[in-house]
Amino acid sequence: MSNLRDIYLEEAEDLFKKMESSLLLLEKTPEDSEVLVADVFRSMHTLKGSSGMFGSVNVADFVHNLETVYDQVRSGTALLSKQIIDTTLTSLDHLKKIVLDPELKDEENASNHQTLTQDVLNLLQTIEENPITVAEVANEEKTTYHIHFKPNTRILQNGTNPLLLIDELSDLGKTRVYPYFDKVVENEGFNPENSYVGWHILLTKEPGVEPIRDVFIFVHDDAQIDIEELHPSDLLSDRKLSAMLPENDFQFETFELSTARKFVDEAYEGTQNIKIGSGRLPKIESPDEAKADEKGGDKRVFKKVKATQTVRVPAKKLDELMNLVSELVTTQASLSLFTESEEVSGLQSITENIEKLTRQLRDTAFGMTLVPINNLFNRFQRVTRDLSDQLGKEVEFTTDGGDTELDKRIIENVSDPLLHLIRNSLDHGIESREERIAKGKPPKGQILIRSYYSGAKVYIQIQDDGKGIDPDKIFKKAVENGLVGKNESLSRKEIFDLIFTAGFTMAKNVTDISGRGVGMDVVKRNIHDMRGEIVVESEIDQGTAITLGLPLTLSVIDGLLVKVSDTSFVIPLMEVERCHGVSRSEVVNEFNQLATIENEQLPFVDLRKEFRLSADEERDFINVVIVKNRGAKLAVAVDSIEGEYQAVLKPVGRFFKKQEFISGATILGDGTMALVLDAYKIIEQKELKSRTLAS
């Protein structure tokens, strides 16, 4: 039962996301209101049904009232207003809480439930007192379908209630339902757990069989389902035909397609009805074929449908899988070392195959942990809407690249930093309507959040068209706070980086949204904890763009294994441009610490000196690894280059916490430890040291 409730909560969460997304789209694209309102209504109906099955009466009753509001909107007797959308969004927030507290044991939930229930009932009362007269939809815009639904005998034992499916069909439009029994069962042979009934259903709705198929999507293997277009019009609204149809659903032993067509022919005095197409649900496994209908003799084409099947897996199990894969990678490295040291016939071939399979398994397991970043974007849509209303600003929030995928742990960790940046754009970046008009800007501000791949990283950019950041004001404020010297020379990038200093703020007033001088330093620290980077670009009165660069995964990386003295290091391969073996006297300028490699002068770092690893005499011949990050390059001197290595990343202990150029550690195949270097931090430290020496 606990497992089923977990599934219910997961499905409820999906429905909440879908409804919230549709409601926000309704405000942006009212021209699509018919489709979006239908989506919201269908999601509410599903949530009500599943909540009722689990005995969550408070949830089911509350959703029923909301569903009634949208039924009125869908039928055209009420207009979708901002008040309805606001109330619905607030109600969704409440429902997210009470699905976890169905008995309303929490006093705050109980109080909110009473208040919001009354708000929804007030909406219904207003709609009933002020109905909207809508012109009747043209008959040609409706289509009448005949549906034959005959469940397998054992369908009830699978937990499926066929009556709920018929109820869902009635939500799509007008229906007439005719049940039948395929055979009489003697008392001694009757099994109450079996199903002995089928249904012939007439349904009038907008043209299109896909919504009908969606109703039966989970039972197409457990039932015979035939969907046929009976007539391209609203037959059930035709008085002549309605008068001929049997009032008692059990009057006919069967109301199959041929019987339905006979009634239509008689009602229209033999008028020929053109059958536009078949709506029979195909089996997933059925090949392409044409079969003749045994009764009607018409041809029905069965097309093979390629469905994408998904399985819900708890996040904990994925984490366990990644941990096991990580251990396998380490064990495989040990096997490779053993193979190199032992001359065993056939072992080399086996080791190579295991290495290949391990890499494939690693990539597959890693792909399973990737989540579309669009899940975050949908959440920010709602935040932007609510905060812009609170601030009295008109803001259009747009997204791009929502299908970009990231490790689910990175998405979890980057959510709060992104939220803080968006709040800052709304509060500090976007001007008021009056200010924008005075500056010749459109009255509605723009915030764009986009994501894209570049190399082995994912970049997320938050961009607004607001007032921008004035570097002169930042520098002046930093001097006042004692963060920099008055005569200190800083680049534009370095000035913008000051906003990430702890306690720094340009806000004149403290608000509930921002302005306390906390947050931006935490944003930068959180991004760096994920081996990421953050860059600010801004132009006065044109806007600001803040770009986050993030790794695809936090678990396993491809690295370059190097050695300095007897200590091993791993440099992420995505940050390595090339390697060289050169003479120290030819390339190193000890005065300004520059290396000339292939006629290119680069800043130079000797890891032996940086880490004070050994007092051994310096060797004339050195190995140089050229690392790069966002256009900046650095030459790193090491004693030896061991080759590529799959590094399973582990967090470092407290002794390395303050060493920002160390992003983690890994266990090598021989059981020793190697530190993983952060090229971005090494380059940043080198630039800082160069500026200090220059000043």
C-alpha positions as CSV (number, residue, x, y, z in Angstrom):
1,M,0.0,0.0,0.0
2,S,2.9,2.3,0.8
3,N,4.4,1.7,-2.7
4,L,1.0,2.5,-4.3
5,R,0.8,5.8,-2.3
6,D,4.3,6.7,-3.5
7,I,3.1,6.2,-7.1
8,Y,0.0,8.3,-6.4
9,L,2.1,11.2,-5.0
10,E,4.5,11.1,-7.9
11,E,1.6,11.2,-10.4
12,A,0.0,14.0,-8.4
13,E,3.3,16.0,-8.7
14,D,3.4,15.5,-12.4
15,L,-0.2,16.6,-12.7
16,F,0.5,19.8,-10.6
17,K,3.4,20.6,-13.0
18,K,1.3,20.1,-16.0
19,M,-1.6,22.2,-14.7
20,E,0.7,25.0,-13.6
21,S,2.5,25.0,-17.0
22,S,-0.9,25.1,-18.8
23,L,-2.2,27.9,-16.7
24,L,0.9,30.1,-17.2
25,L,0.6,29.4,-21.0
26,L,-3.0,30.5,-20.9
27,E,-2.0,34.0,-19.8
28,K,0.6,34.2,-22.6
29,T,-1.3,32.5,-25.4
30,P,-5.1,33.0,-24.8
31,E,-5.6,32.0,-28.5
32,D,-4.9,28.4,-27.4
33,S,-7.3,28.6,-24.5
34,E,-9.6,25.8,-25.8
35,V,-6.8,23.2,-25.8
36,L,-5.1,24.4,-22.6
37,V,-8.4,24.6,-20.6
38,A,-9.1,21.1,-21.7
39,D,-5.6,20.0,-20.5
40,V,-6.2,21.6,-17.1
41,F,-9.7,20.1,-16.8
42,R,-8.4,16.6,-17.8
43,S,-5.6,16.8,-15.2
44,M,-8.0,17.9,-12.5
45,H,-10.3,15.0,-13.3
46,T,-7.4,12.5,-13.1
47,L,-6.2,14.0,-9.8
48,K,-9.8,13.8,-8.4
49,G,-10.2,10.2,-9.4
50,S,-6.8,9.0,-8.1
51,S,-7.4,11.0,-4.8
52,G,-10.8,9.4,-4.4
53,M,-9.3,5.9,-4.8
54,F,-6.8,6.6,-2.0
55,G,-9.5,7.9,0.3
56,S,-8.3,11.5,0.2
57,V,-11.8,12.9,0.4
58,N,-10.7,16.5,1.2
59,V,-8.4,16.6,-1.9
60,A,-11.0,15.0,-4.2
61,D,-13.8,17.3,-3.0
62,F,-11.6,20.4,-3.4
63,V,-10.5,19.4,-6.9
64,H,-14.1,18.6,-7.8
65,N,-15.1,22.3,-7.1
66,L,-12.2,23.5,-9.2
67,E,-13.0,21.1,-11.9
68,T,-16.6,22.4,-12.0
69,V,-15.2,26.0,-12.6
70,Y,-13.2,24.8,-15.6
71,D,-16.1,22.8,-16.9
72,Q,-18.1,26.0,-17.1
73,V,-15.2,27.7,-18.9
74,R,-14.8,24.8,-21.2
75,S,-18.5,24.8,-22.1
76,G,-18.5,28.5,-22.8
77,T,-20.7,29.6,-19.9
78,A,-17.9,31.5,-18.2
79,L,-14.9,33.5,-19.3
80,L,-11.4,32.6,-18.1
81,S,-10.4,35.6,-16.0
82,K,-7.2,36.5,-14.1
83,Q,-9.1,36.0,-10.9
84,I,-9.8,32.4,-11.9
85,I,-6.2,31.7,-12.8
86,D,-4.9,33.4,-9.6
87,T,-7.3,31.3,-7.5
88,T,-6.3,28.2,-9.3
89,L,-2.6,28.7,-8.9
90,T,-3.1,29.4,-5.2
91,S,-5.2,26.3,-4.9
92,L,-2.5,24.2,-6.6
93,D,0.0,25.4,-3.9
94,H,-2.5,24.3,-1.3
95,L,-3.2,21.0,-2.9
96,K,0.6,20.2,-3.0
97,K,0.5,20.4,0.8
98,I,-2.7,18.6,1.5
99,V,-1.9,15.5,-0.7
100,L,0.7,15.0,2.0
101,D,-1.8,15.9,4.8
102,P,-5.1,14.5,3.5
103,E,-6.7,14.6,7.0
104,L,-5.8,18.3,7.4
105,K,-4.1,17.7,10.7
106,D,-1.9,20.7,10.2
107,E,-3.8,23.8,11.5
108,E,-2.5,26.1,8.8
109,N,-3.6,23.6,6.1
110,A,-7.0,23.3,7.7
111,S,-7.5,27.0,7.8
112,N,-6.3,27.6,4.2
113,H,-8.5,24.7,3.0
114,Q,-11.6,26.4,4.5
115,T,-10.7,29.8,3.0
116,L,-9.8,28.5,-0.5
117,T,-12.8,26.3,-0.6
118,Q,-15.0,29.3,0.0
119,D,-13.1,31.3,-2.7
120,V,-13.7,28.6,-5.3
121,L,-17.4,28.3,-4.3
122,N,-17.7,32.1,-4.6
123,L,-16.3,31.8,-8.2
124,L,-18.9,29.2,-9.0
125,Q,-21.7,31.3,-7.5
126,T,-20.5,34.3,-9.6
127,I,-20.5,32.2,-12.7
128,E,-24.0,30.9,-12.0
129,E,-25.4,34.4,-11.4
130,N,-23.7,35.9,-14.5
131,P,-23.8,33.2,-17.2
132,I,-22.4,34.1,-20.6
133,T,-24.5,33.5,-23.6
134,V,-22.4,31.9,-26.3
135,A,-23.5,31.2,-29.8
136,E,-24.0,27.5,-30.5
137,V,-21.0,25.9,-32.1
138,A,-21.6,25.0,-35.8
139,N,-22.7,21.4,-36.3
140,E,-19.8,20.8,-38.7
141,E,-17.3,21.4,-35.9
142,K,-18.4,18.2,-34.0
143,T,-18.0,14.6,-34.9
144,T,-19.9,11.6,-33.6
145,Y,-17.9,8.4,-32.9
146,H,-19.0,4.9,-32.2
147,I,-16.8,3.2,-29.6
148,H,-16.8,-0.5,-28.8
149,F,-15.2,-1.3,-25.5
150,K,-15.0,-4.9,-24.4
151,P,-12.6,-5.6,-21.5
152,N,-11.0,-8.9,-21.0
153,T,-12.6,-11.1,-18.3
154,R,-9.7,-10.6,-15.8
155,I,-9.3,-6.8,-16.2
156,L,-10.8,-6.1,-12.7
157,Q,-8.0,-8.2,-11.2
158,N,-5.4,-5.8,-12.6
159,G,-6.9,-2.9,-10.5
160,T,-8.7,-1.3,-13.5
161,N,-12.2,0.0,-13.2
162,P,-13.8,0.2,-16.7
163,L,-16.6,2.5,-15.4
164,L,-14.0,5.2,-14.6
165,L,-12.8,5.0,-18.3
166,I,-16.4,5.5,-19.5
167,D,-16.7,8.4,-17.1
168,E,-13.5,9.9,-18.7
169,L,-15.1,9.5,-22.1
170,S,-18.1,11.5,-20.9
171,D,-15.8,14.3,-20.0
172,L,-14.8,14.6,-23.7
173,G,-18.3,15.4,-24.9
174,K,-21.9,14.1,-25.1
175,T,-22.3,10.4,-24.7
176,R,-24.9,7.6,-25.0
177,V,-23.8,4.4,-23.4
178,Y,-25.2,0.9,-24.2
179,P,-23.8,-2.0,-22.1
180,Y,-24.3,-5.6,-23.0
181,F,-23.4,-9.1,-21.6
182,D,-21.7,-11.4,-23.9
183,K,-23.0,-14.6,-22.2
184,V,-25.1,-15.7,-19.3
185,V,-23.1,-17.1,-16.4
186,E,-24.7,-19.7,-14.1
187,N,-24.6,-18.9,-10.4
188,E,-22.1,-21.6,-9.6
189,G,-19.8,-20.4,-12.3
190,F,-20.0,-16.7,-11.5
191,N,-16.8,-15.1,-10.3
192,P,-17.3,-11.6,-8.8
193,E,-13.6,-10.7,-9.7
194,N,-14.3,-11.2,-13.4
195,S,-15.8,-8.8,-15.9
196,Y,-18.7,-10.1,-18.1
197,V,-19.8,-6.8,-19.6
198,G,-19.0,-4.7,-22.7
199,W,-20.1,-1.3,-23.9
200,H,-21.1,0.3,-27.2
201,I,-20.8,4.1,-26.8
202,L,-21.8,7.0,-29.0
203,L,-19.6,10.1,-28.3
204,T,-19.9,13.6,-29.9
205,K,-16.8,15.8,-29.6
206,E,-14.5,17.9,-31.6
207,P,-12.9,16.0,-34.5
208,G,-9.9,13.9,-33.6
209,V,-9.5,10.4,-32.1
210,E,-6.3,11.0,-30.1
211,P,-8.1,12.1,-26.9
212,I,-10.3,9.0,-27.1
213,R,-7.2,6.8,-27.5
214,D,-5.6,8.6,-24.5
215,V,-8.5,7.4,-22.3
216,F,-7.6,3.7,-23.1
217,I,-3.9,4.1,-23.3
218,F,-3.2,1.8,-20.3
219,V,-5.7,-0.9,-21.2
220,H,-5.2,-1.5,-24.9
221,D,-3.7,-4.9,-24.1
222,D,-6.5,-5.8,-21.7
223,A,-9.5,-5.0,-23.9
224,Q,-11.0,-5.0,-27.4
225,I,-11.3,-1.3,-28.3
226,D,-12.7,-0.2,-31.7
227,I,-13.2,3.5,-32.5
228,E,-15.1,4.4,-35.6
229,E,-16.2,7.8,-37.0
230,L,-19.9,7.5,-37.3
231,H,-20.7,10.8,-38.8
232,P,-18.9,14.2,-39.2
233,S,-21.6,16.1,-37.2
234,D,-23.2,16.3,-33.7
235,L,-25.7,13.5,-34.1
236,L,-26.6,13.4,-30.4
237,S,-27.9,17.0,-30.6
238,D,-30.1,16.1,-33.5
239,R,-33.7,15.9,-32.2
240,K,-34.8,13.5,-34.9
241,L,-32.1,10.9,-34.2
242,S,-32.3,11.4,-30.4
243,A,-36.1,10.6,-30.5
244,M,-35.3,7.3,-32.3
245,L,-32.5,6.2,-30.0
246,P,-33.5,3.8,-27.2
247,E,-34.0,5.6,-23.9
248,N,-33.3,2.5,-21.8
249,D,-29.7,1.6,-22.1
250,F,-30.5,-2.1,-21.6
251,Q,-33.3,-2.2,-24.2
252,F,-30.9,-3.5,-26.9
253,E,-28.8,-6.6,-26.4
254,T,-26.1,-4.9,-28.4
255,F,-25.8,-1.5,-30.1
256,E,-22.9,-2.4,-32.4
257,L,-21.6,-0.2,-35.2
258,S,-24.0,-1.6,-37.9
259,T,-27.0,-1.0,-35.6
260,A,-25.8,2.6,-35.0
261,R,-25.4,3.2,-38.7
262,K,-28.9,1.8,-39.3
263,F,-30.4,4.4,-36.9
264,V,-28.5,7.2,-38.7
265,D,-29.7,6.0,-42.1
266,E,-33.2,5.9,-40.9
267,A,-33.0,9.3,-39.3
268,Y,-31.7,10.9,-42.4
269,E,-33.9,8.8,-44.8
270,G,-31.1,6.8,-46.3
271,T,-28.6,9.6,-46.7
272,Q,-25.3,8.1,-47.4
273,N,-22.8,8.6,-44.5
274,I,-19.2,8.8,-45.5
275,K,-16.8,7.0,-43.2
276,I,-13.7,9.2,-43.1
277,G,-11.4,6.9,-41.2
278,S,-11.0,4.3,-38.6
279,G,-10.1,5.0,-35.0
280,R,-9.3,1.5,-33.9
281,L,-6.6,1.4,-31.3
282,P,-3.6,-0.5,-32.6
283,K,-1.7,-2.9,-30.6
284,I,1.9,-1.9,-29.9
285,E,3.2,-5.1,-31.3
286,S,0.9,-5.4,-34.3
287,P,2.6,-5.4,-37.7
288,D,1.3,-3.2,-40.6
289,E,-1.5,-5.1,-42.1
290,A,-5.0,-4.7,-43.6
291,K,-7.9,-6.8,-42.3
292,A,-11.4,-7.1,-43.5
293,D,-14.2,-6.4,-41.1
294,E,-16.1,-9.7,-40.7
295,K,-19.5,-7.9,-40.5
296,G,-19.1,-4.7,-42.6
297,G,-16.6,-5.9,-45.1
298,D,-14.6,-2.6,-44.9
299,K,-10.9,-2.5,-44.8
300,R,-9.2,-1.4,-41.6
301,V,-5.5,-0.5,-41.7
302,F,-3.6,-1.4,-38.6
303,K,-0.4,0.7,-38.3
304,K,2.4,-0.2,-36.1
305,V,2.8,2.3,-33.4
306,K,6.2,2.8,-31.9
307,A,5.6,3.9,-28.3
308,T,8.2,5.2,-25.9
309,Q,7.9,3.2,-22.7
310,T,9.1,4.5,-19.4
311,V,9.5,3.1,-16.0
312,R,9.5,5.0,-12.7
313,V,12.6,4.4,-10.7
314,P,13.3,5.9,-7.2
315,A,16.2,8.4,-7.2
316,K,17.8,6.4,-4.4
317,K,18.2,3.4,-6.7
318,L,19.8,5.5,-9.4
319,D,22.2,6.8,-6.8
320,E,23.1,3.3,-5.8
321,L,23.6,2.3,-9.4
322,M,26.0,5.2,-10.0
323,N,27.9,4.3,-6.8
324,L,28.3,0.7,-8.1
325,V,29.4,1.9,-11.5
326,S,31.9,4.2,-9.8
327,E,33.3,1.2,-7.9
328,L,33.4,-0.8,-11.1
329,V,35.4,1.9,-12.8
330,T,38.0,1.9,-9.9
331,T,38.1,-2.0,-10.0
332,Q,38.6,-1.9,-13.8
333,A,41.6,0.5,-13.3
334,S,43.1,-2.0,-10.9
335,L,42.7,-4.8,-13.3
336,S,44.4,-2.8,-16.0
337,L,47.4,-2.2,-13.7
338,F,47.5,-5.9,-12.9
339,T,47.4,-6.8,-16.6
340,E,50.3,-4.5,-17.3
341,S,52.5,-6.1,-14.6
342,E,51.6,-9.7,-15.3
343,E,52.2,-11.6,-18.5
344,V,49.2,-13.9,-18.6
345,S,48.0,-15.3,-22.0
346,G,44.7,-13.8,-23.0
347,L,44.4,-11.5,-20.0
348,Q,45.1,-8.4,-22.1
349,S,42.2,-9.1,-24.4
350,I,39.8,-9.7,-21.6
351,T,40.9,-6.5,-19.8
352,E,40.3,-4.4,-22.9
353,N,36.8,-5.9,-23.3
354,I,36.0,-5.2,-19.7
355,E,37.3,-1.6,-20.0
356,K,35.1,-1.1,-23.1
357,L,32.0,-2.6,-21.4
358,T,32.7,-0.5,-18.2
359,R,32.9,2.7,-20.2
360,Q,29.6,1.8,-22.0
361,L,27.9,0.9,-18.7
362,R,29.2,4.2,-17.2
363,D,27.8,6.3,-20.1
364,T,24.5,4.4,-20.0
365,A,24.1,4.8,-16.2
366,F,25.1,8.4,-16.4
367,G,22.5,9.0,-19.1
368,M,19.8,7.7,-16.8
369,T,20.6,10.4,-14.2
370,L,20.2,13.2,-16.7
371,V,17.1,15.4,-16.4
372,P,15.8,18.1,-18.8
373,I,16.5,21.5,-17.4
374,N,13.0,22.5,-18.5
375,N,11.7,21.1,-15.2
376,L,13.5,24.0,-13.6
377,F,12.3,26.6,-16.2
378,N,8.7,25.8,-15.5
379,R,9.1,26.5,-11.8
380,F,10.7,29.9,-12.6
381,Q,7.8,30.8,-14.8
382,R,5.6,30.8,-11.8
383,V,8.1,32.6,-9.6
384,T,8.5,35.4,-12.2
385,R,4.7,35.8,-12.5
386,D,4.2,36.1,-8.7
387,L,7.1,38.4,-8.0
388,S,6.4,40.7,-10.9
389,D,2.8,41.1,-9.6
390,Q,4.2,41.8,-6.1
391,L,6.6,44.4,-7.5
392,G,4.1,46.0,-9.8
393,K,6.2,45.3,-12.9
394,E,5.2,43.9,-16.2
395,V,7.7,41.2,-17.1
396,E,7.7,38.6,-19.9
397,F,9.6,35.5,-19.0
398,T,10.9,33.4,-21.9
399,T,13.1,30.2,-22.0
400,D,15.3,28.6,-24.6
401,G,17.1,25.2,-24.6
402,G,14.8,23.6,-22.0
403,D,15.6,20.2,-23.5
404,T,19.3,20.5,-22.4
405,E,20.0,17.7,-19.9
406,L,22.0,17.8,-16.7
407,D,22.8,15.4,-13.9
408,K,19.8,15.5,-11.5
409,R,22.1,16.3,-8.6
410,I,23.4,19.4,-10.4
411,I,19.8,20.5,-11.2
412,E,18.9,20.1,-7.5
413,N,21.9,22.1,-6.4
414,V,21.6,24.8,-9.1
415,S,17.9,25.5,-8.5
416,D,18.4,27.9,-5.5
417,P,21.3,29.9,-7.1
418,L,19.2,30.4,-10.3
419,L,16.2,31.4,-8.3
420,H,18.2,34.0,-6.5
421,L,19.6,35.4,-9.8
422,I,16.1,35.7,-11.2
423,R,14.8,37.5,-8.1
424,N,17.7,40.0,-8.4
425,S,16.8,40.6,-12.1
426,L,13.2,41.3,-11.2
427,D,14.0,43.5,-8.2
428,H,17.2,45.3,-9.2
429,G,17.4,44.8,-13.0
430,I,14.0,45.4,-14.5
431,E,12.8,49.0,-14.2
432,S,9.2,50.1,-13.4
433,R,6.8,50.7,-16.2
434,E,7.2,54.5,-15.9
435,E,11.1,54.3,-15.9
436,R,11.1,52.1,-19.0
437,I,8.8,54.4,-20.9
438,A,10.9,57.4,-20.0
439,K,14.0,55.6,-21.3
440,G,12.2,54.7,-24.6
441,K,12.0,51.0,-23.7
442,P,8.9,48.8,-24.1
443,P,6.8,49.0,-20.9
444,K,7.1,45.3,-20.4
445,G,10.5,44.0,-19.3
446,Q,12.1,40.9,-20.6
447,I,13.9,38.1,-18.8
448,L,15.4,35.2,-20.8
449,I,16.8,32.1,-19.4
450,R,18.5,29.8,-21.8
451,S,20.8,26.8,-21.7
452,Y,23.1,25.2,-24.2
453,Y,26.0,22.7,-24.6
454,S,29.5,23.9,-25.3
455,G,32.2,21.3,-25.3
456,A,31.8,19.1,-22.2
457,K,29.9,21.7,-20.2
458,V,26.4,23.1,-20.0
459,Y,25.9,26.8,-19.8
460,I,22.8,28.5,-18.3
461,Q,22.4,32.2,-18.9
462,I,19.9,34.6,-17.2
463,Q,19.6,37.7,-19.3
464,D,17.4,40.8,-18.7
465,D,16.9,44.1,-20.6
466,G,16.9,46.2,-17.4
467,K,19.0,49.1,-16.1
468,G,22.3,47.1,-16.1
469,I,25.1,47.3,-13.7
470,D,27.3,50.4,-13.4
471,P,30.9,49.3,-12.8
472,D,31.9,52.7,-11.5
473,K,29.3,52.6,-8.8
474,I,30.3,49.0,-7.9
475,F,34.0,50.1,-7.6
476,K,33.1,53.1,-5.5
477,K,30.9,51.0,-3.1
478,A,33.7,48.4,-2.8
479,V,36.1,51.2,-1.8
480,E,33.7,52.5,0.8
481,N,33.4,48.9,2.2
482,G,37.1,48.5,2.3
483,L,37.0,45.6,-0.2
484,V,39.6,47.2,-2.6
485,G,42.0,50.1,-2.5
486,K,41.0,53.5,-3.9
487,N,43.9,53.5,-6.4
488,E,43.7,49.8,-7.2
489,S,43.4,49.0,-10.9
490,L,40.7,46.4,-11.7
491,S,39.5,45.0,-15.0
492,R,35.8,45.2,-15.9
493,K,35.4,41.5,-15.2
494,E,37.1,41.9,-11.8
495,I,34.8,44.8,-10.9
496,F,31.7,42.7,-11.7
497,D,33.1,39.8,-9.6
498,L,33.0,42.1,-6.6
499,I,29.2,41.6,-6.4
500,F,29.9,38.1,-5.3
501,T,31.9,39.3,-2.2
502,A,30.2,38.4,1.1
503,G,28.2,41.4,2.4
504,F,28.4,43.4,-0.7
505,T,25.1,45.1,-1.9
506,M,24.1,48.1,-4.0
507,A,20.5,48.1,-2.7
508,K,19.5,51.2,-0.8
509,N,16.5,49.6,0.8
510,V,16.1,46.1,2.4
511,T,13.1,44.2,1.0
512,D,11.6,40.8,1.4
513,I,12.9,39.9,-2.1
514,S,16.6,41.1,-1.9
515,G,19.0,43.7,-0.6
516,R,20.5,42.3,2.6
517,G,23.9,41.7,1.1
518,V,23.6,37.9,1.5
519,G,23.1,35.5,-1.3
520,M,25.4,36.4,-4.2
521,D,28.5,35.1,-2.4
522,V,26.5,31.9,-1.6
523,V,25.5,31.6,-5.3
524,K,29.2,31.7,-6.3
525,R,30.2,29.3,-3.7
526,N,27.5,26.8,-4.6
527,I,28.4,27.0,-8.3
528,H,32.1,26.5,-7.5
529,D,31.3,23.5,-5.3
530,M,29.9,21.9,-8.4
531,R,33.1,22.6,-10.3
532,G,31.3,25.4,-12.2
533,E,32.0,29.0,-13.0
534,I,30.0,32.2,-13.1
535,V,30.5,35.2,-15.3
536,V,28.7,38.6,-15.3
537,E,28.4,40.8,-18.4
538,S,26.4,44.1,-18.3
539,E,25.8,47.3,-20.1
540,I,24.1,50.3,-18.6
541,D,20.4,50.7,-19.6
542,Q,20.8,47.6,-21.9
543,G,20.7,44.8,-19.4
544,T,22.7,42.2,-17.7
545,A,23.6,38.6,-18.5
546,I,24.9,36.2,-15.9
547,T,26.3,32.9,-17.3
548,L,26.8,29.7,-15.3
549,G,29.1,27.0,-16.7
550,L,28.4,23.6,-15.2
551,P,29.9,20.1,-15.7
552,L,27.6,17.4,-17.1
553,T,28.1,15.2,-14.1
554,L,29.5,15.2,-10.6
555,S,30.3,11.5,-10.5
556,V,32.8,10.3,-13.1
557,I,35.0,12.3,-15.4
558,D,37.6,11.6,-18.1
559,G,40.8,13.0,-16.9
560,L,44.5,13.3,-17.7
561,L,46.6,11.6,-15.0
562,V,49.9,13.4,-14.3
563,K,52.6,13.1,-11.6
564,V,54.7,15.5,-9.7
565,S,57.4,13.9,-7.6
566,D,55.6,10.8,-6.2
567,T,52.1,12.6,-6.0
568,S,49.4,12.0,-8.6
569,F,47.0,14.6,-10.0
570,V,44.1,14.4,-12.4
571,I,43.3,17.3,-14.7
572,P,39.8,17.1,-16.3
573,L,40.3,16.2,-19.9
574,M,37.7,18.8,-21.1
575,E,40.1,21.5,-19.8
576,V,43.2,20.1,-21.5
577,E,44.1,21.7,-24.9
578,R,47.4,19.9,-25.6
579,C,50.6,18.5,-24.0
580,H,54.3,19.2,-24.7
581,G,57.7,17.9,-23.7
582,V,60.1,20.8,-23.7
583,S,63.4,22.1,-22.3
584,R,63.0,24.3,-19.3
585,S,65.7,26.8,-20.4
586,E,64.0,27.3,-23.7
587,V,60.5,28.1,-22.5
588,V,60.5,29.4,-19.0
589,N,61.1,33.1,-18.1
590,E,61.6,33.0,-14.4
591,F,61.2,36.8,-14.1
592,N,57.6,37.1,-15.2
593,Q,56.7,33.4,-15.1
594,L,55.9,33.1,-18.8
595,A,56.4,30.1,-21.1
596,T,56.9,30.4,-24.8
597,I,55.4,27.3,-26.5
598,E,55.1,27.2,-30.3
599,N,55.6,31.0,-30.5
600,E,52.7,31.6,-28.0
601,Q,53.5,33.2,-24.6
602,L,51.4,31.7,-21.8
603,P,51.3,32.2,-18.0
604,F,53.3,29.4,-16.4
605,V,52.8,27.4,-13.2
606,D,55.2,24.8,-11.9
607,L,53.2,22.3,-9.7
608,R,56.4,21.1,-8.0
609,K,57.0,24.6,-6.7
610,E,53.3,25.4,-6.1
611,F,52.8,22.4,-3.9
612,R,56.4,22.4,-2.4
613,L,56.5,18.7,-3.1
614,S,60.3,18.1,-3.2
615,A,63.6,19.8,-2.9
616,D,65.1,17.7,-5.7
617,E,67.1,19.5,-8.3
618,E,65.0,20.8,-11.1
619,R,65.2,18.8,-14.3
620,D,66.0,20.5,-17.5
621,F,63.4,18.5,-19.4
622,I,59.8,19.2,-18.3
623,N,56.3,18.2,-19.4
624,V,53.8,21.0,-20.0
625,V,50.0,20.6,-20.0
626,I,48.2,23.6,-21.5
627,V,44.8,24.0,-19.9
628,K,42.0,26.4,-21.0
629,N,38.8,27.8,-19.6
630,R,36.5,30.4,-21.2
631,G,39.3,31.5,-23.5
632,A,42.1,31.9,-20.9
633,K,45.1,29.5,-21.1
634,L,47.7,28.4,-18.7
635,A,50.8,26.2,-19.0
636,V,51.2,23.8,-16.2
637,A,54.5,22.0,-15.6
638,V,54.5,18.4,-14.3
639,D,57.1,15.7,-14.0
640,S,55.3,13.1,-16.1
641,I,52.1,12.5,-18.0
642,E,50.7,9.0,-17.3
643,G,47.8,9.1,-19.8
644,E,44.0,9.3,-19.8
645,Y,42.1,8.1,-16.7
646,Q,38.5,7.7,-15.7
647,A,38.3,9.4,-12.4
648,V,35.5,8.6,-9.9
649,L,35.2,11.8,-8.0
650,K,35.1,11.8,-4.2
651,P,34.7,14.8,-1.9
652,V,37.9,16.1,-0.2
653,G,38.4,16.2,3.5
654,R,38.4,19.3,5.7
655,F,42.2,19.7,5.3
656,F,41.6,20.6,1.6
657,K,38.5,22.6,2.0
658,K,40.3,25.9,1.7
659,Q,42.3,24.8,-1.4
660,E,40.0,26.1,-4.0
661,F,42.0,24.8,-6.9
662,I,41.3,21.2,-5.7
663,S,37.8,20.1,-6.8
664,G,37.9,16.6,-5.5
665,A,39.8,13.4,-5.2
666,T,39.9,9.9,-6.8
667,I,41.2,6.5,-5.9
668,L,43.6,5.1,-8.4
669,G,43.9,1.5,-9.5
670,D,46.8,0.8,-7.2
671,G,44.8,2.1,-4.2
672,T,46.6,5.5,-3.9
673,M,44.8,8.8,-4.0
674,A,45.0,11.5,-6.7
675,L,43.8,15.1,-6.3
676,V,41.6,16.5,-9.1
677,L,42.7,20.0,-10.2
678,D,40.3,22.8,-11.1
679,A,41.8,24.6,-14.1
680,Y,39.4,27.5,-13.7
681,K,40.6,28.2,-10.2
682,I,44.3,27.7,-11.1
683,I,43.9,30.3,-13.9
684,E,42.1,32.7,-11.6
685,Q,44.7,32.4,-8.9
686,K,47.5,33.0,-11.5
687,E,45.8,36.1,-12.8
688,L,45.3,37.4,-9.2
689,K,49.0,36.8,-8.4
690,S,50.1,38.5,-11.6
691,R,48.1,41.6,-10.7
692,T,49.5,41.7,-7.2
693,L,53.1,41.5,-8.5
694,A,52.3,44.2,-11.1
695,S,50.9,46.6,-8.5
